Amino acid sequence: MAIDPKTLEAALAKIPDKCILVNAASRRAAELSRGARPLVPVSPQDELSYLDIALRELADERILVKIPED
């Protein structure tokens, strides 16, 4: 199962730093795999991975990431 390119693009638009996006999405995907409830609507027919759900949540700004200033 591959990551949905549109969801990835939408998430990158919100969090352009790929390292931060990967860290945020992987942490959230781990939470989802341990039973956390998704913050976006998910249908069983969608067959989304935890990573896809996490990216959707980030793209929809359901999860906010604090990006440190340099």
C-alpha positions as CSV (number, residue, x, y, z in Angstrom):
1,M,0.0,0.0,0.0
2,A,1.5,3.3,-1.1
3,I,1.1,6.7,0.4
4,D,-1.5,8.8,-1.4
5,P,0.4,11.5,-3.4
6,K,-2.3,14.1,-2.9
7,T,-2.3,13.7,0.8
8,L,1.5,13.9,0.9
9,E,1.5,17.1,-1.2
10,A,-1.2,18.6,1.1
11,A,0.9,17.8,4.2
12,L,4.0,19.2,2.6
13,A,2.2,22.4,1.9
14,K,1.5,22.8,5.7
15,I,4.9,21.5,6.9
16,P,7.5,22.1,4.1
17,D,10.4,20.7,6.1
18,K,10.5,17.0,5.1
19,C,12.4,15.9,8.3
20,I,9.8,17.5,10.6
21,L,7.0,16.1,8.5
22,V,8.4,12.6,8.7
23,N,8.9,12.8,12.4
24,A,5.4,14.2,13.1
25,A,3.7,11.7,10.8
26,S,5.6,8.7,12.1
27,R,4.9,9.7,15.8
28,R,1.2,10.1,15.0
29,A,1.1,6.9,13.0
30,A,2.6,5.1,16.0
31,E,-0.1,6.6,18.3
32,L,-2.8,5.4,15.9
33,S,-1.3,1.9,15.8
34,R,-1.6,1.8,19.6
35,G,-5.3,2.6,19.4
36,A,-5.5,6.4,19.3
37,R,-8.7,7.6,17.6
38,P,-8.2,9.3,14.2
39,L,-9.0,13.0,14.1
40,V,-10.3,12.9,10.6
41,P,-13.2,10.9,9.2
42,V,-12.0,7.4,8.2
43,S,-14.2,4.8,6.5
44,P,-13.2,1.1,6.7
45,Q,-13.6,0.9,2.9
46,D,-10.8,3.5,2.5
47,E,-8.2,0.9,3.6
48,L,-5.8,3.7,4.7
49,S,-2.6,3.0,6.5
50,Y,-1.9,4.7,9.8
51,L,0.7,6.9,8.0
52,D,-2.0,8.0,5.5
53,I,-4.3,8.9,8.3
54,A,-1.5,10.8,10.1
55,L,-0.7,12.8,7.0
56,R,-4.3,13.7,6.5
57,E,-4.5,14.9,10.1
58,L,-1.4,17.1,9.5
59,A,-2.7,18.4,6.1
60,D,-6.1,19.2,7.7
61,E,-4.3,20.9,10.6
62,R,-6.0,18.6,13.1
63,I,-2.5,18.2,14.6
64,L,-0.3,21.2,14.9
65,V,3.5,20.9,14.8
66,K,5.6,23.6,16.5
67,I,8.5,24.3,14.2
68,P,11.6,25.7,16.0
69,E,12.9,29.0,14.8
70,D,16.6,29.2,13.9
